[in-house]
């Protein structure tokens, strides 16, 4: 399974529509962004045992300075490689690693 296929499965599990997934994967930096999605999912699995909790984190407006009241999932789907990488860094920092 390629990293894009794995990211596609993860995005689908997060409730992302097929059209949004297609746009995300058609991006010029989709491989790199897909790697971030996989890593974000791994971080969320460590932070939240229940899939429902992970989804709640992704779909709730965040008070984090980086997210500025935006939903983490919206930032991830923005199509901006730097935003996805920074979202990954912020979420990873929640693990204190």
Secondary structure per residue as TSV (DSSP state, phi and psi in degrees):
chain	resnum	aa	ss	phi	psi
A	1	X	-	360.0	131.6
A	2	X	-	-78.5	163.5
A	3	X	H	-63.6	-34.1
A	4	X	H	-67.4	-38.5
A	5	X	H	-65.2	-42.8
A	6	X	H	-63.4	-44.0
A	7	X	H	-61.2	-40.0
A	8	X	H	-60.4	-44.4
A	9	X	H	-63.0	-42.0
A	10	X	H	-63.8	-48.5
A	11	X	H	-58.8	-40.7
A	12	X	H	-62.4	-40.9
A	13	X	H	-66.9	-22.2
A	14	X	T	-85.7	0.9
A	15	X	T	87.5	15.3
A	16	X	-	-77.3	137.5
A	17	X	-	-70.4	158.9
A	18	X	H	-58.6	-40.2
A	19	X	H	-63.1	-42.2
A	20	X	H	-65.4	-39.6
A	21	X	H	-63.3	-44.7
A	22	X	H	-59.4	-47.2
A	23	X	H	-60.9	-41.7
A	24	X	H	-61.6	-44.1
A	25	X	H	-78.8	-17.3
A	26	X	H	-85.1	-8.2
A	27	X	S	-62.3	147.3
A	28	X	T	-61.4	-26.9
A	29	X	T	-106.0	27.3
A	30	X	H	-61.9	-34.2
A	31	X	H	-63.4	-48.7
A	32	X	H	-63.8	-44.7
A	33	X	H	-65.4	-35.6
A	34	X	H	-63.7	-39.4
A	35	X	H	-61.2	-39.3
A	36	X	H	-65.7	-41.0
A	37	X	H	-60.5	-45.1
A	38	X	H	-61.4	-44.9
A	39	X	H	-66.5	-39.6
A	40	X	H	-61.0	-44.2
A	41	X	H	-60.9	-41.5
A	42	X	H	-62.7	-41.7
A	43	X	H	-61.7	-45.8
A	44	X	H	-64.1	-34.5
A	45	X	H	-64.1	-34.2
A	46	X	H	-75.1	-34.5
A	47	X	H	-77.4	-39.8
A	48	X	-	-128.9	118.9
A	49	X	S	-69.0	-36.8
A	50	X	S	-93.1	132.7
A	51	X	H	-54.6	-34.9
A	52	X	H	-61.9	-37.5
A	53	X	H	-68.0	-40.8
A	54	X	H	-62.0	-45.2
A	55	X	H	-64.6	-39.3
A	56	X	H	-61.6	-43.4
A	57	X	H	-59.4	-45.3
A	58	X	H	-68.7	-29.5
A	59	X	H	-107.5	7.9
A	60	X	S	-108.3	135.3
A	61	X	B	-55.8	131.6
A	62	X	-	-97.6	143.2
A	63	X	-	-89.3	0.1
A	64	X	S	-58.8	143.6
A	65	X	T	-56.1	-42.2
A	66	X	T	-64.0	-48.1
A	67	X	T	-74.8	-21.3
A	68	X	T	49.2	46.3
A	69	X	T	81.0	-0.3
A	70	X	-	-85.5	159.6
A	71	X	B	-78.8	134.6
A	72	X	H	-53.4	-38.2
A	73	X	H	-63.6	-37.3
A	74	X	H	-63.4	-38.8
A	75	X	H	-65.8	-44.5
A	76	X	H	-61.0	-39.7
A	77	X	T	-84.8	1.7
A	78	X	T	-61.0	-22.5
A	79	X	-	86.7	-2.7
A	80	X	-	-95.0	114.7
A	81	X	H	-56.0	-41.2
A	82	X	H	-65.1	-37.1
A	83	X	H	-67.1	-41.9
A	84	X	H	-65.0	-43.5
A	85	X	H	-62.7	-41.6
A	86	X	H	-69.2	-38.6
A	87	X	H	-60.0	-42.7
A	88	X	H	-59.7	-46.7
A	89	X	H	-61.6	-44.2
A	90	X	H	-63.8	-46.6
A	91	X	H	-65.4	-41.2
A	92	X	H	-61.8	-37.0
A	93	X	H	-65.2	-21.6
A	94	X	T	-66.0	-20.1
A	95	X	T	-86.0	-9.3
A	96	X	T	63.0	36.9
A	97	X	-	-120.7	360.0
